[in-house]
Amino acid sequence: MKSRQVPDATHASNMSSDEASRSPLAGELMDLYVAMIVVIPLAFLLKSLWPS
């Protein structure tokens, strides 16, 4: 029977606070930017097609 090594908690704390605060938000900000690039032109297109 093989035993598994449990990783130390000290390895997770090796990241600086700047890296830890930036990395989770990087993906969310990119999603926000992509959504803005898609939604804003779509809104203008739909507004131009709407009868006055």
Helices and strands as residue ranges (DSSP letters): G 12-14, H 17-49
